[in-house]
Amino acid sequence: MTRVARQVKALTFDVFGTVVDWRGSIIAEGRKLGRRKRIAADWAGPVTTADWAAVADAWRAGYRPAMDRVRRGELPWTNIDGLHRRILDELLTRFRIEGLTEAEKTYFNRAWHRLAPWKDSVAGLKRLKKKYVIATLSNGNVALLTNMAKHAGLPWDCVLSAELFGHYKPDPEAYLGAARLLGLEPGEVMMVAAHKDDLDAAARTGLRTALVRRPMEFGAKQDVPPEARFDFNAKDFVDLARQLGC
């Protein structure tokens, strides 16, 4: 076991893309909605049309700009459910998705509460949990993360969210706040993520880092090379558990 592994007492996890397959899940939810409401899945159909892969990608693409508006003070603090709904309302117009009731819009917006885990996530987390405290550290709000854990069987010891700190990642307050709430020094916490910018921000606050590669996050296989600057590089959670001696 490495010195870093002995020092670390808790693992905090990015969630969207790292633990769960947001893209595949949102596409599946859109297709279910389309079948139920007879929304065509192509651009040659009736006025009410949708390309669900494009909807999923556009929804996710709006996520960071929306958070940045909060960070700059252009919007008051708004949790991710609220930001997702603002983006969804724009997408319904852009993709000409018509005829949804308010209840249906609310249910579709909460598709982010029902994301499916990657196939290794639950098994890997259970192994890691035997040795470490495991917690989310996500920009998702507490209700979203709690409902997702219930839906997907994710065995978190606790749910930590940017909502608790009033700061979205990559603001340092989110990473330092997580360490504080866990009663640990930053160097005793390891951030686990599939996104290198998240890990770089965590490292700047003193957290340890583990890159878990998710080459299929955006549908087509992407090259996600390991980086020596991270303390660990793993192909999935089971591999990370093996490296950490779990």
Buried (B, 14 or more C-beta within 10 A) or exposed (E): EEEBBEBBBBBBBBBBBBBBBBBBBBBBBBBEBBEEBEBBBEEEEEEBBBBBBBBBBBBBEBBEEBBEBBBEEEBEEBBBBBBBBBBBEEBBEEBBBBEBEEEEBEBBBBBBBBBBBBEBBBBBBBBBBEBBBBBBBBBBBBBBBBBBBEBBEBEBBEBBBBBBBEBBBBBBBBBBBBBBBBEBEBBBBBBBBBBBEBBBBBBEBBBBBBBBBBEBBBEEEEEBEEEEEBBBBBBBBBBBBEBBEB
